[in-house]
């Protein structure tokens, strides 16, 4: 049911071409030190590329591949020492442990322990040790160093001095009394470690660096570049370069304005990473193939012959996505010899979702998986509630696209369908498209003849003018006449409005009158006044949601007169109504927003909030009609208050 969102070596988007190219770059570089960046947004597939890279070197006995995830150690250890220790410990596990390798590892780890002590001691170590231990500071490290690490913040200058006193011969008389000398000595020790490991190439893959705090990300990169960048070592760093640039800007907050923080961050990143690879977003054809493989692939056991044949057909189609063939029924049937019902459903779903997901989700594999998982989860909920037969997956997917990419439009559908089950806006859009197809003319905005009331036409027209909305309405299946309440019910993970949907259906006529003429709203209020406040509140919620969903606020939206009547019969709704007015975009409001409320409001809290709101409107400079209606004054005129 749920598609795992983990890194995988099962390549459904043909990123193996990227991992194979990275592997080739590493091999062609010989023993030259190398840093390679695999860049892409979160969810683009960077971790999977690293996993495929590990697979590429799995049978190469002369290459050791080590994975490092700095996010695992976030806040637990000094980043520079953790990455070094991880490499040393993994080499000891992977390679035949000889005395030479153990000795080289021991010597290098002693230097790492000194770095830990310096980090633990903070300013004392940096002052007392000149930032880096000198030759007379190294012997006796293991015992004295452990004591210092245990003492932590209680250590003092005397402790550091006693620690330094007996250290004199650990590194064969190394003369590392300065920072450059120490770095040079450290790199020499690291080279000796690689030589002792008897390998031609060390490949370190660094993952999730863009999830770390800025300090951790920078420390990891600097450890690689300063201490570990030696012949025979290659580092492949998977990270969103935008996040790393942010880490650089945060780490160096006082850059001169003439340098430019963004320019400096980019230059810094380019210095650290020699060869950048950018993972591209999936295009329309690639998204369609990926969706087909994700959905149809779940019907076959992983690793089965059928799955491998389907995957092979998909990867062949991904080689030349521009030729337009894609993963068609003919291609699949040629590979598997048949089209199963699950594959047929996968093809239909991919055809429906590919374009909006390629555009709306920017071809991001993780976002595509999340959409499918949400769809599958809602279908499972419908099944568990016993309403599975009432929920068509294609209809649910279409509504979810509007929910995900056009929230205002979806809220309008939601508000309309919560009562009667159908959406007048959707019906008008589909009628307009159908009429255009009959006449072989471009579709136009819905008109009064397309089943919309006059007061609803402006909002529908505004929605219809959007190209995305028109394409959405043209997608199969059509929603006219479809009861949308089961779909909205299983989609109610954002709010609980639809729990009252069935009860509201009994009061549909009242709600329609509240959203109609002034006389109709007054007539409905007479009946609604007989209800309890708890029964009135859900009606208020529906009418308020219609006002929020209105896209033409220059003139009074349908439902405002109804809200006024509800405020008269239920004063407890006055404050929520004032707050609704305050949430509407002031630049688009007509003068109606300031009119009629002063005499209507009786609750002290609501009256006070409205007066504050009117004062804000009266000071507007970009909406003169509303400003004047709120008691403001024209430029050069007298205050009307």
N, C-alpha and C positions, 0 to 999 in steps of 0.2 A: 504493500500500500504506500508506504513512505519511502522516498528516494533518499538514501544517505547522502549527506553533504560532507563527505570526507575526501581527502586527497586519494587519488586512485591511479593505478597504472593501466586501467582499462580506458583506452583513449577513444572518446566519442566525438571529439572536436578536432582531431588530427593535430594535437599539439606535440605529438611524438616527433614531428618534423623539427620543432623548435629544440626539443631535448637532444635529438640526434645531431643537430647543428652545433649546439653547445659542446657536446662530447667531441665533435670533430675539431672545434676551435681549441679545446684543451689538448687534444692529441697533437695537433699540428704545431702547437707552441713549444713542443719539446719540454725542457725543464725550466723554461722561463717562468718567473712568478706571474700570476695572472689573477685579475679580479673581473668577474662577469656579473652583470646585473640582469635579472629577469624581472621586468617591471610590468605592472598592470594594476587595475583597480582591485579592491577587495572582492574576492569571488571570481576573479578572471581565470583562475586555473594555475596560479604560480606554484602552489604546493604540489600539484599533480605533475607539473613539468619536472620539479626536483625529484619526485619519486621515479619518474621515467628515466631521468638521468642516472639515478642509482642503478636501475635495471640495466642501463646501457653498459655499465662498468662491472656488472656482477661477476662475469666470467674472466675478468682481467686480473690475473694474480699479481701483476706488477703495479696495480693501482689500488689505493685504499681510499674508500669513500666514507666520510664521516658526516653525520647530520647533526647540526646544532640549532636548537630553538631557544633563542634568548628570552622569549615570553615565559617559558617554564620557570626561569630563575629570576623573573622580575621582582625586585625588592628584596631578594634573599641573599644575594652575593654581589661582590664587585664584578661588573660585567667583563672587564678585561681579564681578570683571573679565571672566571668561569669558562670563557671560551677556550683559553689555553689549557686548563685542566681537562676539559672535555676531550680535546684533541689527543692529549697525552694518554689519558686513561683508555680511550677507544683504540688507539694504536697498540697499547699493551694487550688489549683483549683480542684484537684482530690478527696481529702478527705473531709468529713464533717467538716466545719470550726467551731471548738470549741474555747472557750476563751483560753484554755490551749495550743492549737495548735498555735493560733495567738501570744500568749505571747512568746512561744518558738521560733517561726519564727522571731519575732521582735528582740529578744535578739541576735539571730544568725546573722541577717542582720546588726545589729550594729557593730558586729565584722568585717563583710565584708566591711562595710563603712570605718572602720579604715584602713583596708588593702588597700582600694582604695586611701585614703589620703596618706598613706605611699608610694604607687606607684606613685601618682601624684607629691608628693613633691620630689621624687627621693632621692638624697644624703642627703638633709636636714632632711627628715623624718628618713632615716636610721641612721643618726648620732644622731639627736635629740631624736628619739624615740627608739634607740637601735634596730631598725629593726622591733620591735613589741611593741604595746602600753602596758604600765604598768598600775596598778590600778588607779593612780592619773592622768591618761590621758583620761579617758573614758566618764565621765559625760559631758553633753552639746554637745555631738557628732553631733546631727542632725543639729543644727544651725551653730556651728562653722565649722563643716565638710563641709557643703554646701558652706560656704563662701570660705574655702580653695580650694575646687574643682573648684569654679567659678573663683578664682584669678589665678589658674594655675601657669604659669611660673613667675608671678609677686610676689609670696609669698617670704618671707624672714625668717630669724631666729626668728625675733620678732613675726611674725605671728604664727609660730609653737609654740613658747613659750607661747603666749597668749592662743592658742588652748589647750595646755597641762594643763595650770594652773587650770582650773575649773573642770577637769575630775576626779572624785573620787569614784563614787558609782554605776556604771552601772551594774556590774556583781556580785552583792551580795558579795562584798569584795573579789573578785578573786585576787589571788596573782600571776599575770602573768607578772612578771617583767623580765623574760628571754624568749628567743625564745622557748625552750622546754616546759616551763610552759604554754606559750600562746597556743602552738599547742595542748597540753594536755587539756587545758580549752576549746579550740575550739571543740575538738572531743567530750568532755563531753556535750557541748551544742548541737552538732549534734545528739548524742545519745538520748538526751532529746526530740529533735524534732521528731525523729522516734517513740519514745514512745508515744508522744502526738498525732501523726498521727494515732495511733492504727492499725499498720500493722505488719505482721510477717516478711515481706521481702521487701526491696527496691531494685529494679533492674534498674540500669542506663545503657542504651545502648549508647555507644559513637561511632559516625560514622564520616567518612571522616577525621580522625585525620592525615592520611598520606598525605592529601592535604594541611595541614597547614604549615606555616613556622616553622623551627626547634624550635625557642624559644616558639612559641605557643603550639606546640606538647608537649614539655618537661614540660612547666608550667601546662598543663592540666593533664598530668600523675602524676606530683608531687602533685598537689592539691588533686587528688584522693587518692594517697598513704599516704600523710602526714595529711590531714585534714578530709577526708571522709571515711577512711578505718576503719569502726567501726562495731561491731556486728549488724547483720541484713541487712547490705549493701552488694550488689553484683554489680560488674561493668563488662560489656561485651564490649570489645574494639575491633572494627573492623579496621584493618590497615594492610598495607603491611609492614611486619617486617623489610624489607630492607630499607624502607624509614624512619622508626623510628630509626633504627640503625644509619642511616645517620644523623638524627637530634641529636642523642646523641653525635656523633663524632664532629658535628658542635658546639654543646653547650659546649663541653669540648675539645677545640682545642689543649691544651697544655699537653695532656697525656704523661707520660714518655714512651720512646721507649720500655723499658723493659716490660711495661704493654701490649702494642699493642692496638691501637685504635679499631680494629675490635673485639678483645677479650673483651675489656672493654665494648664496646657497646652491645655485646651479653649478657654479664653478667648483665649489667644494665637493659636490657629489661626483662631478666628472673626474676630479683628481683621484677620488677613492675607487671609482668603478671605471675600468678601462674599456670594457666591451658591453654596451647596453643592448638588451633584447626587450622589445616592447610587445606584449601579448595583445593582439588586436581584438576589438569586440567582434562578436559574431554578426554577420550580415543576415539578410532575410533567408537566403537559401541555406546557409549554415545553421541558422536557428531552426528552420523547418526540419532539417536532417537530424539535428540534435534532439528535438522534441520527439521525433519518430523513434529514435533509438532509445531514449529514456523510457517512453511509454510502452512501446512494443517489446523492448528488451526485458521488461519486468515479467513478461509472460513465459520466458524461457529460463531455465536454470543457468546461473552464471558459469561459463566455461563449457556449456553444452555445445554440440555441433551446430544446432540451430542458431544459438546465440552468436557463435563465432562467424557463421555464414552471414547473418544479418549485420554484424559489426563490420565484417569485411566489405559488404556491399555499401555500407554507409561511408566507410573510409575512402573507398574508391570514388564515391560521389563527391566527397569533400576535397579531393585533389583538384578538381576543376569546377568550382561552384559557379563560375561565370557562364558555363555553357547552357545553364537553364534546366538541365535534366533532373538534377537532384536525386533524391531517393524515391523514385516513383514506384508504382505498383509493378510495372514491367521489370524494373531492375530487381526488386525484391523477389518477385516470382522466378526470375531467372537464376537467382542465387539459392533460394530455399525450395523452389519447385512448387510453391503454393502460397496463398494469401489466407492466413487464419483470421477469424473474427477479431481477435485482439489487435492484429496488425492493421486490419481495416479501420478499427476504431482509432488507433494511433495515428493513421494517415489523415483521417477526418479532423481529429483534434489539432494536429500539427498544421493542417491547412487553415484552420480557424484562428489559431493563436500566433502563428509565426511572425506575421508582419507587425501586429501591435506590440509583441514582446521584443522583437528586434529593435523597434523604435523606442518604445516606452521604457524597457529595461536596458536599453543600450547594448543589447546582445551579451549581457553578463550571465555566464552559466549559473552562478549561484542564485541570482534573482529569478532565473527561469525555473530552477529546481524549487525554489521557495513558492513560486506561483503554483506549480503542479502539486506540491505537497499540501498547500492550503486547499486546493481543489479536492484532492483525494481525502483530506481530513473532513471536509464539509460533507462529501458524499458518504463517508463512513458514519458521520453523525446522523445524517438523514436515514441511513439504513438502520442504525441502532434505535432510532426513535420510531421506526415502523412507517416512515414516510418516503422510503427509497423509491417507490413507484411514482411518487409525485414530483420527483426531482430529476430532470433530464440533464445529464452532464454538460451537454452543449449549451443549454440555456444558462446554467450556473456559471460556466466559463465565460460566457458573453457578459453577464452581469458583473462578474469579478473584474473583467477588463475595465469597465467603467468605474468600478469602485477603486481600482488601483491607480488609474491614470487620469480620470476626470472626476474628481471627488464631488465638486459642486453639481455636476450633471447627475451623478449617481444619487446624491442627496435629494434631488428633485424627484427622481424615479421612486426613491424610497418613500418620500412623503406622500406621493400620489398613490402608490400601490399598497401602502400600509392599511388603507381603509377598504378599498374595493377590490384590490388584487391586481388591477391594471393601471398602466401609466398613460395618461392622455398625451403627454409629451412624446413618448415613444410611438404611440399610435399615429400621431400627426406626422412625425418624421418618416415613418414607414409608408404612410399614405402618400406623402410628398414624393418619396423615391419611386414608388410604384407608378404614380401619375407621370413622372418624368420619363420612366422607362417606356411607358405606353406611347408617349408623344415623341420619344427619342430626343428629349431635350435635357439639359442639365437640371438637376434637382434644385428646387427652390425651398424657401422657408415655408413652414406650414401656414395655411391661411384659415380663415373662419370656416371655409367649406371642408377643411380636412379634419373636422370633428373637434376643434378646439373652441372654447368660449373666447369671446372678445378679450376679456381681461387676462387670459392666459397666453394669448398670442405673442406678446412681446418677448416673454421669457423663452418660449419655444423657438421663436425666430432667432434670438440671440444664440441659443444652443445649436440651431441648425446651421448657422453661419460658420461654425467650426468645421474644418475639413476632417478632423479626427472623428467628430461626432457623426458626420455624414457617412464616413466609411464604416464606423461602428454599426450604425443603423442598417447598413446594407449587408452586414454579415449574416450568414445563416446561423441559427434559425431565426425567423421573425418572431417578435415577442407580442404582437398585437393579439389580443384575446387570451393570452396566456396568464394564468393566475400566478403572480410572482411572489405571493406571500410565503409559500414553502421555501423558496430560494432565499428570501430575505430573512426568514426565521433561522435557517441554518448558518446564515452569514452574520448573525448578530453578535460578533465578538467585540464590537466597538461600543455598542450601546444597547439598552434594553427596551427601546421603543416598541419593538414588534411583539413583545410578550403580551401587549394589550390589543394586538391587531384584530383578533377574532371578535372581541367585545366591541371594538370600535366599528366593526362592520354594521352593527345594529344601529349606530348613530351616524351612518354615512350621510343621510339627508341633512342632518344638522350641520355637519362639517362643511358640506357643499354650500349651504346657505351662509355660513359664517365667512366663507371665502368668496361669496358672491356680492350682491348689491347691499346697500345700507339697510334697506327695508327687509331684505331676506335675513340679514344678520340679526336684526331686532326681533324678528319673528322666531328665529331659532333660539335666541336668548331666553324668551319666555318659557320655552320647554326645558331648556338646560338649567334654568334657575331652580327647577324641582329636584335636581340631583344634589348629591353630597359634594363637598369640596374635593374629596378623593376621586370621585367619578368625573368631575369637571377637569381635573388636571391633565389626564391623558388627551382629552379633546384639545385643551390649550397647547399641548406639546405638538400635536399634528399641525394645527393652524400656524403656530410659531415656526415650525420647520419649513412650511411653505413660504412664509415671509422671508426667511433666511435664504431660501433657494432662489428667490426672485433675482433676475439679472438686470431688470430695469427699475432702478430705485428713484429715477427722476420724477416719476409719478407714483402715486400711492399704490403699493402692491396689493394684490388680492389677499384678503385675510386681515388687513390692518383694522378695518371696521369691525370685524369679528372679534379681534383682540380687545378693542375698546368695549364691546358689549360684555365680554367675559370679565373684564376688569370691573365693570359696574355691578355685576351680580356676584362676583367673588373677589373682594378687595385684596385677598392674599396673593392674587396673581399680578397685582400692580407693580410691585418691585421687580419680579422677573421680566415684565414687559418693558420697563424702563431700561433694564440692563440689556435686553434684546436690542433696543434702539441704539444703545451706546456701542454695541458690537458691530453695527452696520457701518460700511465704509463711508466716512463723512464726505469724501470728495464726490460721491455719486448720489447722495441723498437730495431729494427735492424738498421744498418748503413744507410739504405735508407732515414731515417728521416732527416739526415744532408746533403744529397747530392742534388745538382741541384737547390737549392733555391737562392743561392747568385746571380747568373746571372739572375734569373727569376724576383726577387723582384725589383720593381722600386719605390714604394712609400717610402718616407723617414721614416715614422713611422713604417711601416712593416719591413724595413731593420734594423732599430735600435732594434726593439723587437727581431728579429731573431738573431742578433749578441749577444744579452744578453743571449738568449736561448742556442746558441752554446757554449758560455763560461761556462754555467752551465753544459752542457753535457760533455764538455772537462774535467771537474773536477770529473766525475763519477768514482767510484771505484768498482761498482758492474755490470758494463756493458762495458767491454773493447771494443767490436766492435763499439759501438756508440761513446765511448770516443775518439777513434782514428779517426773516421770519422769526428768528430767535431773539430779535430785539437789538441787533447790532446796528451799526451805522455805515453809510456809504463813505468812501474816501472823500474828505472835505465836507461831509454832511454833519448834521446834528445827531446826537445819540437819541434813538427813538424810545428808549426806556424811560 
